[in-house]
Amino acid sequence: MNNTPPVQESTVSAAEVQLELIEEFDFFDDWTDRYQYLIDLGRKLPDFPEHWRDEAHRLHGCQSQVWIHHEQRDSILHFEAISDSAIVSGLIALLLRVYSDRKADEILATEPSFVSAIGLDSHLSPTRKNGLHAMLTAIRTAAAATIAAPTQHSSDTAPDSTGTSS
């Protein structure tokens, strides 16, 4: 018997969440405050189970250690992730707000416009940008795989930055 609670689809669209994020970051006057807010968001991520902190869940293409897990329940994709870096954990928190608990077609149709709108594209180091791209690729790859194999109910592997399973 599966005791895993059902995943509920987000009641707010991914586009609306991106607008909320833009408004939240507009509140801060400088990037020191924005980075602190990003770190604070990362600290609020739910606990990530130790048994998922393994090579099968590790996301390649990031300078920091990042582990990601996704499950499909009904037609909804739920993502969980964590990093050993405070700033990367904050980036994860942003991505999970936009993309987790959504249908695969919405995930694939949602470009991460908030990244440039809040200035992340111009304030992240090149290695952090690569990591952000790797995380987005993993999320989009999971969504595409769900559409290609709709009967799959969960996945225990993290795609690498090229979109293939590691």
C-alpha positions in Angstrom: 0.0 0.0 0.0 1.3 3.4 -0.9 1.2 5.9 2.0 2.5 8.8 -0.1 0.0 11.7 0.1 -1.4 12.8 -3.2 0.2 15.7 -5.0 -2.2 18.6 -5.5 -1.8 20.8 -8.6 -0.9 24.3 -7.8 -3.9 26.6 -7.8 -1.8 29.5 -9.1 -0.4 29.4 -12.6 3.3 29.3 -13.2 3.1 32.7 -14.9 1.4 34.1 -11.9 4.1 32.7 -9.6 6.7 34.3 -11.8 5.0 37.7 -11.4 4.9 37.2 -7.6 8.6 36.5 -7.6 9.3 39.6 -9.6 7.3 41.7 -7.2 9.0 40.2 -4.2 12.5 40.9 -5.6 11.4 44.5 -6.7 10.9 45.2 -3.0 14.7 45.1 -2.4 16.8 48.1 -3.3 20.2 46.3 -3.8 21.6 42.9 -4.5 23.0 42.4 -1.0 19.4 42.3 0.2 18.2 40.2 -2.8 21.0 37.6 -2.1 20.0 37.5 1.5 16.4 36.9 0.5 17.5 34.2 -1.8 19.5 32.5 1.0 16.5 32.8 3.3 14.2 31.1 0.7 16.7 28.3 0.4 16.7 27.8 4.2 13.0 27.3 4.1 13.2 24.3 1.7 11.6 21.2 3.2 13.9 18.5 4.5 15.4 16.4 1.7 15.6 12.7 2.6 19.1 11.3 3.1 18.3 8.3 0.9 17.9 10.7 -2.0 21.3 12.2 -1.5 23.0 9.7 -3.7 24.6 9.6 -7.1 21.3 8.6 -8.8 19.8 11.9 -7.6 22.8 14.1 -8.0 22.5 16.7 -10.7 25.6 17.0 -12.9 26.5 20.4 -14.4 26.4 22.3 -11.1 29.5 23.5 -9.3 27.7 22.9 -5.9 26.3 19.6 -4.9 22.6 19.5 -6.0 20.3 16.6 -5.5 16.9 16.5 -7.2 14.0 14.0 -7.1 10.7 14.1 -8.9 7.5 12.1 -8.7 4.5 11.9 -11.0 1.2 11.3 -9.3 -1.7 11.3 -11.6 -0.8 14.0 -14.1 1.1 16.2 -11.7 4.9 16.4 -11.3 6.2 17.1 -7.9 9.9 18.1 -7.4 12.1 18.2 -4.4 15.7 19.3 -4.4 18.5 20.6 -2.1 22.0 21.9 -2.4 25.0 22.2 -0.2 25.2 25.9 -1.2 23.0 28.5 0.4 22.5 30.6 -2.8 21.9 27.5 -4.9 19.3 26.3 -2.4 17.6 29.7 -2.9 17.6 29.2 -6.6 16.1 25.8 -6.1 13.4 27.4 -4.0 12.5 29.8 -6.8 12.4 27.0 -9.4 10.3 24.8 -7.2 7.8 27.6 -6.7 7.4 28.1 -10.4 7.6 24.4 -11.7 6.7 21.9 -8.9 3.2 20.5 -8.6 2.2 21.2 -12.2 1.3 19.3 -15.2 4.1 18.5 -17.6 2.6 20.6 -20.5 2.5 23.7 -18.2 6.1 23.1 -17.2 7.2 22.8 -20.8 5.2 25.9 -21.8 6.6 28.1 -19.1 9.8 29.9 -19.9 11.7 31.1 -16.9 11.1 34.8 -17.6 11.5 35.7 -13.9 15.3 35.0 -14.2 16.0 38.0 -16.3 13.2 40.1 -14.8 14.7 40.0 -11.3 18.2 40.3 -12.6 19.5 36.9 -11.8 21.0 36.5 -15.3 23.2 39.5 -14.8 24.1 39.0 -11.1 24.9 35.3 -11.0 28.4 34.1 -11.6 29.0 32.0 -14.7 29.1 28.8 -12.7 25.9 29.6 -10.9 24.2 30.4 -14.2 25.4 26.9 -15.5 23.9 25.3 -12.4 20.6 27.2 -12.8 20.5 26.0 -16.5 21.2 22.4 -15.4 18.4 22.6 -12.9 16.0 24.0 -15.4 17.1 21.3 -17.9 16.4 18.6 -15.3 12.9 19.9 -14.6 12.1 20.2 -18.3 13.5 16.8 -19.1 11.4 15.2 -16.4 8.3 16.9 -17.8 9.1 15.8 -21.4 9.7 12.2 -20.2 6.3 12.3 -18.5 4.6 13.2 -21.7 6.6 10.6 -23.6 5.7 7.9 -21.0 2.5 9.0 -19.3 2.1 5.8 -17.3 5.3 6.3 -15.3 4.5 7.2 -11.7 7.8 8.2 -10.3 11.5 8.7 -11.2 14.5 8.2 -9.1 17.2 9.5 -11.4 18.3 13.1 -12.1 19.1 14.0 -15.6 22.5 15.5 -16.1 22.9 19.0 -17.6 22.5 17.5 -21.1 19.1 16.1 -20.3 20.1 12.5 -20.1 19.7 10.3 -17.0 22.8 9.9 -15.0 
